[in-house]
Amino acid sequence: MGAQEIIRSIEAEYTKSDLPTIYVGDTVKVGVRIQEGGKERVQPYEGVVIANSGGGINESITVRRIFQGVGVERVFLLHSPAVANVQVLRRGKVRRAKLYYLRDRVGKATRVKQRFDRSI
C-alpha cells in the first residue's frame, strides 16, 4: 500500500458526501457553525461563488457578498466541520473560472446572469 492510498483512506473518513455540485457564478447559502459562549448556532452566509480551488478534502470556495455597502469575501473549506451545510440558490451563467473582476464593479454591474440548463 502506497503513501497516496494511505492518505486517501484517512481523508475518506472526513469528506462529506451530501454536498451539491457548486460552480463559479452560483449564488449559495453556506451555513456556518458559530460558537457563542457554550452554545452553538448556524449562521447563514449568502453570496456569489467567485472562485473554486483545491480538490478532495482540500476543496474550497470563495464567496463574495455586499454587506452595508462593503464587499466581503470569505473562503470556506467545504469539508470542514465549521461548514454545516451548503445550499445552491441559483445557478450563474459565467464564462470564466475566477470572477475576481466583480471586485471592481459596483451596484447592478455585479449581477450575474441566471442559468437554467443546470438543476439547483
C-alpha positions in Angstrom: 0.0 0.0 0.0 1.5 3.3 -1.2 1.6 6.6 0.7 -1.1 8.1 -1.6 -3.5 5.3 -0.8 -3.0 5.6 2.9 -3.6 9.4 2.7 -6.8 8.9 0.7 -8.2 6.3 3.1 -7.7 8.6 6.0 -9.2 11.6 4.1 -12.3 9.4 3.2 -13.5 9.4 6.8 -13.7 13.2 6.8 -15.1 14.0 3.3 -18.7 15.0 3.1 -20.9 13.2 0.7 -24.0 15.4 0.9 -22.5 18.5 -0.8 -24.1 19.8 -4.0 -22.1 20.4 -7.1 -21.0 24.0 -6.9 -20.0 26.1 -9.9 -18.4 29.5 -10.1 -21.1 32.1 -10.5 -23.6 30.3 -8.4 -25.4 32.1 -5.5 -25.1 29.9 -2.5 -26.1 30.0 1.2 -23.5 28.5 3.4 -24.5 27.5 7.0 -21.5 28.4 9.2 -21.3 26.9 12.7 -20.6 29.6 15.3 -19.7 29.0 18.9 -21.1 31.6 21.3 -20.5 31.0 24.9 -21.4 27.4 25.5 -24.0 27.3 22.7 -23.5 26.5 19.0 -25.7 28.0 16.2 -25.7 28.0 12.4 -25.4 31.4 10.8 -26.2 31.6 7.0 -23.7 33.4 4.7 -25.2 34.1 1.3 -23.3 35.3 -1.7 -21.8 34.6 -5.2 -19.1 31.9 -5.6 -16.2 33.8 -7.3 -13.6 31.0 -7.1 -13.3 27.3 -6.7 -10.0 25.8 -5.6 -8.4 22.5 -4.5 -9.7 19.0 -4.8 -10.8 16.2 -2.5 -10.7 17.1 1.2 -8.9 20.4 0.4 -11.7 21.8 -1.8 -12.7 25.3 -1.0 -14.9 28.1 -2.4 -14.6 31.8 -2.1 -18.0 33.5 -1.6 -18.5 37.3 -2.1 -21.3 39.4 -0.8 -22.0 43.0 -0.2 -22.6 43.9 3.4 -23.6 47.5 4.3 -22.1 48.8 1.0 -18.8 47.0 1.5 -17.7 43.8 -0.4 -16.9 40.9 1.9 -15.2 37.8 0.7 -14.9 34.6 2.7 -13.1 31.3 1.9 -14.9 28.2 3.0 -13.3 24.7 3.2 -16.2 22.6 2.1 -15.3 19.5 4.1 -14.6 21.5 7.3 -16.8 20.7 10.4 -17.4 24.5 10.7 -19.5 24.4 7.5 -22.8 22.9 8.4 -24.5 22.9 5.0 -24.3 24.4 1.5 -27.4 25.3 -0.5 -27.4 26.4 -4.1 -30.0 29.2 -4.5 -29.4 30.0 -8.2 -27.1 29.0 -11.0 -25.0 31.7 -12.6 -24.0 31.9 -16.3 -20.4 32.9 -16.5 -17.6 32.4 -19.0 -14.5 32.2 -16.8 -13.2 30.2 -13.9 -12.4 33.1 -11.5 -14.7 36.1 -11.1 -12.2 38.5 -9.5 -13.4 41.2 -11.9 -16.5 41.6 -9.7 -14.4 43.3 -7.1 -14.0 46.3 -9.3 -17.7 46.6 -10.1 -20.3 48.5 -8.1 -24.1 48.2 -7.9 -26.1 46.5 -10.7 -22.9 45.8 -12.6 -22.1 43.0 -10.1 -25.1 40.9 -11.2 -24.5 37.5 -12.8 -27.0 36.2 -15.4 -29.0 33.2 -14.3 -28.5 29.8 -15.9 -31.4 27.5 -16.4 -29.9 24.4 -18.0 -28.4 23.1 -14.7 -30.6 21.9 -11.9 -30.4 23.5 -8.5 
